[in-house]
């Protein structure tokens, strides 16, 4: 994504925040600040109460800010604290009756305001909006988590060969497909990927966390096809990182590199045992094919997909 397009997105989000009233202390019809209101909302989700650390993690706010805000809410008698009798350092907070009453007012005001805005959209637009908001919220969470674990993506180096080979091998074992022949696990070059992907029109990028390689993805010319075809190869990620959107990040990277290298089509092959990834590839514009393209040598693969990079 270009910097200008990113700036346009950020401008839209800033305007959205302003229109929601999130910069106002009277954001939802009370004298409470947005953070105070959100704390009441989250405390209403649990009967056991929540501590400072839990609230900080849920609301993505510094613990010091949460602590100060809790003291203010407690002083206003909107919440109460409970100290663990076996550990005085363990404190949880819950809504008081006054807090519950205030939350009802907040929700009524917010629901009315949101309903008035939603009435300006058709049902089709609302369905699209729900899907878009849900997907982008998930993307924001994953981007934050990737920052927290200090995810780094870089071109493969000679020192990475053994680690990425181990990640690929373990992925086949985890998916119970390590017995298959004619798959990338059995490629003679599996332990020399840094050398394989150093030719023109090729590249391999590894993901690294705390100095350890946890996965990667490659782009290379598609053997047996025209020079306008490349292949997305060896996309593997350590299973502990599943659900963080890292696969999406690697696919995006590979597609952008393929375009940068001048390819017009990007091809990939997969296995029925990994069919759950088909929806992911389709979301990036890959379309299912009836038969393979080129000569990858992976005769056990039974899923073939192609993306038109020109569109």
ABEGO torsion letter per residue (X at the ends): XBAAAAAAAAAAAAAAAAAAGAABAAAAGBABBAAAAAAAAAAAABAAEBBAAAAAAAAGBBAAAAAAAAAAAAAAGABBBBBBAABAABBBBBBBAAAAAAAAAAAAAAAAAAAAAAAABBAAAAAAAAAAAAAAAAAAAAAAAAAAAGBBBBBBBAAAAAAAAAAAAAAAAAAGAAABBGBAAABAAAAAAAAAAABBGBBBBBBBBGGBBAEEBBBBBBBGBBAABBBBBGBBBBAAABGAGAAAAAAAAAAAAAAAAGBABBBBBBBAAAAAAAAAAAAAGBBBBABBBEBAGBAABABBBBBBAAX
